[in-house]
């Protein structure tokens, strides 16, 4: 009886601790398996889910698309992918006013995150009143996204980045009929994606539609998603006669960068795993600042992003080289 009382007391104490922590410990561990995990961020209660995607070969592009969508074979390594698009709660932890949430991190991590420049305040509400809690981040530049990824990598100790174009298309198609999960779902697209026809003129909370075969929500529609690649009209054609292994057209300039998937502001018929969209200064045309913000894109309320984490953690040297390339360090 005494042993049972001790066990009861311990369980009660544990439940109290979990309650005081807002269930954060439970949230972080409930999906920690070989195929999915929940990532916590510092002392905040914000978490996000990552899903394991197996390696595989697929046909990138399409025979029925634009000239820059040439069909070719691609091999992709296994990687972890965000189940949802990154939300405002997570991104706003990156902003300077939330530094105090990370004061308890080891000194080595603190030095790394303190050395990372944070975005200046936006000229206007970057969400344009469409919602923040549970909604995807929009109106940010690829530079801001990648700097956020560097910060998140320093905070968590895991290497986070944007997907390459090839990775993004692989996780969108997710196998299925005709090398594309969505190929036979043209008449069902409203069940999987927010588009101009069903969005009522604004983006939605993440995860409200059905996921694709890899368990990823909003991979089409809601907001389009930045990738790591600089746009090159002929990039696919250069790889047409070989099997491209983890291809990446590393960026050498600010524009054009590739974003994928279509958004709440696109017609449903234009939501596609293969259609390539490219950035330009048109995404900043209504920014009155001189010079225009390097962090915030006033005219991109339809572009967000999704995180990936390689299944095999890169070495410190590889990570350093990566940041040098994408952030011009």
N, C-alpha and C positions, 0 to 999 in steps of 0.2 A: 504493500500500500504506500509506504514511504517513497519507494522507487517510482511508483506511478505518479505520486504527487510532484516529485522532482521533475519528471518528464513533462507533466502538465504545466508546471511553472515555467520550464524552459520554453515550451511551445508558445505559451501565452506571451512571454517576454519577446520571443522572436516575432510574433504577430504584431506586437506593439512597435517594435523597431521598424518593421516593414511599413506599418501605417505611418509612422513619423517620417519615413523616407519617401512617402508618397507612392509606395509600391515600386520604386525605381530599381531596387535589387532584383525583384521578381521580373520586372520588365526586361532587364538586361540579360537574364539567364533563361527565360522561358523558351527562347528559340536558339540557344547555343548548341547547335548540332553540327554534323558534318555537311549539312546542306543549307543551313541558314543561321544567322546570328543577329543579335541586337547590339548595337554600338552605343555606349554611353559617352558623354562629352563633359569632362571635368566634373565639377560639383553640381552642374545643372541637372534638371530633371528631363532634359531633352534627350531623346534617343532616336535612332533610325535603324531600319531593318535592311540587312544585306542577304542576298540569295546567291547560292553557288550555281554557276553556269558551267556545264561540262565543256571540254575542248571539242572541236569538231571542224569538219570541212563543209563548205557550202558554196552555192553559186551566188556571188555578189552581183548586183545589178539586175537588169531585166531586158529581154529581147523586145519588149513592147514599149519601152520608155523613151526618154530624151536621149540625145546623142552622147551625153556625158554619163549614161548609165550602162555602158557596155558590159555584157555578161562575162564573168570570169571566175575562176576557182580561187577560193581563199581558205587558208587554214588559220584557225583562231585558238589560242591557248585558253585553258580554263581560267575563269575570273569570278570574283564576287561583284554583284551588281545591286545597286539600290532598288529595293522593291517599289519605292515611290520616287517621284521627283523631289528634289530638295525643297523643303518648306522654309517659310520666313523664320519660324522659331529657331531652326538650326543656323541659318545664315546670320541672323542677328546676334548670335553669340560671338560672332567674329568681329563685330563692331567694337570700337574702342571703349564705349561706356560699360561694356560687360567684362572688363579685365579682371575685376575682383572675384569673379567666379573661378578663376584659375590660379589664385595666389598660393594655394596649397600644393600645386604640382611640384615635382622635384626641380631643383635649381637648374639642372641642365635643360629641362623642357621649358622652364620659364624664360631662360635666356634666348631660346630659339623663337618662342612666340613673341617676345618683346621686340625682337629684331625685325619682325614682319610688319610692314606698313599696312595700316587699316584704311578703309575708304573714307573720304571726306563725306560730310552729310550731303544727301541728295538735294537738288534744287527744289524739288517738289515731292509729294508722296509717290514713291516709285510703284506702289500697288494701284495707284489711281482709284482708291476706294473700293477695289474689288474684293478685298479681304486679305487677312494675314494669317491668323491662327488656323493651321491645317491646310493653308493654300500654298501653291508653288511660288518660289522666288521668280521675279521677272525684272526687267529693266536694268540688268547688269551686263557689263562687258565681259568678254572672255578673259581679259586680264584680271578683273575682279574675281571671277569664278576660280581661276587658277591660283590666285593668291590665297583665296579662301581654302582651296584644297591643300596648299602648302601649310597653312595655319592648322587645319584639321589634322594633317599628318603629324605635325609637331605635338599637338595636344594628345592624340590617341596612341601614337607610336606605330600606327599602321599607315602605309602609303596609299593615299587616296588621290584620285585624279579624274579627269574626264575620260570617257571612252573615245577611242579612235573611230573614224567613220566606219571602218570594217567591223569593229567590235559592236558598234551601235546597230548596224544593219543585221548582224548575226543574232543579237539578242532580241531584235524586233521580229525577225522572221520566225525564230524559235522552231525551226523544222516545219513539220506539218505538210499538208497537201501542196504539191507543186513548189516545194522548197520555200513555202511562205505560209505561216499560220493564218494570215488574213486573206489568202488568195480566194478561198471559197466562202468568205464572210462579207462580201460586198453588200448584201442586203441586210446584214446584221450589225453594220458598223456602229449604229447608235448605241448598241449594247456595250461596246468596248471603248468608245471615244467621244469626247466633247468636240463639236465642230460648230461652224457658223449656224447651222440649221437647228441645233438643240441647246446652245450655250446661253441664249438670252443676252448676248453681247458682253460676256465676261468669263474669266476662267473659273474653275470649280475647285472645291477641296479635293485633295489627292485621294485616290482609292475608291471613288464612288461608282466606277464602271467595272466591268469584268476584266480580269487579267488575261495576258496571253499564256501560251503553254509553259513558259518559264516562270509564271507567277508574278510577272511584272505589270503594274498598273499604269495606265495613261501613257504607254509607250507610243501610241498614236494619239494625236489631239491633246486637248487641255492646253499645255504649252509645248511649243517645239523645244528641242534640246540641243545645246551647244555640244560640239565634238572637238577633238584635239587638232583636227586637220585644217590646213590651209586649202582653200578650194583651188582645184586645178581641173579644167575641163577635160584634159586628156590623161588624167592619172590612171583611170581604169584601163585605157587602151594600152598603156605602157606595160601592163601586167597580163595582157590577154593570152599570151602563149606560154604561160607558166603557172605554177601554183604559188600564189603570193602568201607568204607566211607572216602573219601579224603586220600587214602593211600600214604605214603611217606617213602621210605627207606633212612633215614637220613644218610649223609656221615660220616664216621669215619676215613677215610684215603684219601690220595691224589688220588689214583687210585684203582679200575676202577670206573669212573663216566660214566653215560649214556648220549649219544647224539642220536638224532632221526632225521628221515626224509630223509636221503640220500642227495647227493649234486651234483654239476656240474661234479664231477669226478666219479660218479657212473653210472652204466648202468640203463637205464630207468626201466627195469624190477625189479631193486632192490630198487626203491623208494617206500616206504611203510609206512603206519601209524602204523604198528605193529612191524616191525623189530627193534631189540634193538642192538645198537652199543656201545662198551665200550672203554674207554680211557686207555692209558698205556704210559709207558716211550717212546714208539715208536714215539709219537707225538713230542718228543724233541731230537730225535737222531742226528740231524744235528746242534744242538746248540753247538758251540765250547767253550762256557763260562764254567768256573769252579768256583763255582757251577753253574748249569744250571739255567736260569731265572725262577723265580716263577710266573712271569706275562705273558711272551710271549712263545708260543709254535711254534717253527720254522716249524714244519711239520704238521700244522693243517690249511692250507689255504682253507680247505673245511668245517670248523666248525665255526658257528656264534651263535647268540642267539636272542631270542624274549622275550619281557617283559610281565609280568602279574602283576595285581594289584587286590587284593581281593575285591569283591563288598562290603564286610563289613570290614572296616579298623580295623586292630588289635589294641589292647591296647599297650601303651608304654612298659609295662612289657612283653607282648607277642613278640613285635618287638625286644626288648633287648635280650630275650632268643633265638630268631631265629638267630640273628647275632652271638651269642655265639656258637651256634651249627655249623653253616655253615662256619664261619670264625675262629673258634677255639679261641674265645676271652676269 
